[in-house]
């Protein structure tokens, strides 16, 4: 689930960064397809996640500069890269 700032970033074609993620649910591995849930609780997209559930949970809400300190390495800064994300158009307000 993402916050309003992340939603605006995604709608403008940017990648999803951990700083905009407010919750992680379920079980997944790096490379799995996951749902992206907007601040209103509705699905707004689907993407290929760059972290497994454990690492994603550890870095949610964190700035990119904090990832190395938390995980011991910085391979990627995006939770979901924009090239691996499909947005869903709905009539629901953002």
C-alpha positions as CSV (number, residue, x, y, z in Angstrom):
1,X,0.0,0.0,0.0
2,X,1.3,3.5,-0.9
3,X,0.8,7.0,0.3
4,X,-0.5,10.0,-1.7
5,X,2.9,11.3,-2.6
6,X,3.8,7.9,-4.1
7,X,0.5,7.8,-6.0
8,X,1.3,11.2,-7.6
9,X,4.8,10.0,-8.5
10,X,3.5,6.8,-10.1
11,X,0.8,8.8,-12.0
12,X,3.5,11.0,-13.4
13,X,5.5,8.0,-14.7
14,X,8.1,7.6,-11.9
15,X,9.2,4.4,-10.1
16,X,7.8,3.4,-6.7
17,X,10.4,4.1,-4.0
18,X,10.3,2.6,-0.5
19,X,9.6,6.0,1.0
20,X,6.1,6.0,-0.4
21,X,5.2,2.5,0.8
22,X,3.2,2.4,4.0
23,X,2.4,-1.3,4.3
24,X,3.4,-4.6,2.8
25,X,1.2,-7.7,3.0
26,X,1.5,-11.3,1.9
27,X,4.4,-13.4,0.9
28,X,6.5,-12.7,-2.2
29,X,10.0,-13.0,-3.6
30,X,12.0,-10.5,-5.6
31,X,10.7,-10.7,-9.2
32,X,7.2,-11.6,-8.3
33,X,4.2,-9.6,-9.5
34,X,2.5,-7.7,-6.7
35,X,-0.5,-5.5,-6.4
36,X,-0.1,-1.8,-5.7
37,X,-2.8,-0.5,-3.4
38,X,-3.5,3.3,-3.3
39,X,-4.2,5.4,-0.2
40,X,-7.9,4.8,-0.7
41,X,-7.5,1.1,-0.5
42,X,-8.2,0.4,-4.2
43,X,-5.8,-1.4,-6.5
44,X,-4.0,1.2,-8.7
45,X,-1.5,-1.0,-10.4
46,X,0.6,-4.2,-10.6
47,X,4.3,-4.5,-10.8
48,X,7.4,-6.7,-10.5
49,X,8.9,-6.1,-7.0
50,X,12.6,-5.6,-6.5
51,X,12.7,-7.0,-3.0
52,X,11.4,-10.0,-1.1
53,X,8.8,-9.5,1.6
54,X,11.4,-9.4,4.4
55,X,13.5,-6.7,2.8
56,X,10.5,-4.8,1.6
57,X,9.1,-4.7,5.1
58,X,12.5,-3.6,6.5
59,X,12.7,-0.6,4.1
60,X,9.1,0.5,3.8
61,X,8.8,4.2,4.4
62,X,12.6,4.7,4.3
63,X,14.6,7.0,2.0
64,X,16.8,5.5,-0.6
65,X,19.9,6.7,1.4
66,X,18.9,4.5,4.3
67,X,18.6,1.2,2.4
68,X,22.3,0.3,2.5
69,X,22.4,0.9,6.3
70,X,19.4,-1.4,6.8
71,X,20.2,-4.1,4.3
72,X,24.0,-3.9,4.1
73,X,24.0,-3.2,0.4
74,X,22.5,-1.0,-2.1
75,X,21.7,-2.8,-5.3
76,X,18.6,-0.9,-6.3
77,X,16.6,2.0,-4.9
78,X,13.2,1.3,-6.4
79,X,10.6,-1.0,-4.8
80,X,9.1,-1.3,-8.3
81,X,10.8,0.3,-11.3
82,X,8.6,2.2,-13.6
83,X,9.4,-0.1,-16.5
84,X,8.0,-3.0,-14.5
85,X,4.8,-1.3,-13.4
86,X,1.3,-1.2,-15.0
87,X,-1.1,1.3,-13.7
88,X,-4.8,0.6,-13.7
89,X,-7.1,3.4,-14.7
90,X,-10.2,3.6,-12.5
91,X,-13.0,6.1,-11.9
92,X,-12.2,6.2,-8.2
93,X,-10.8,9.4,-6.9
94,X,-7.1,9.3,-5.8
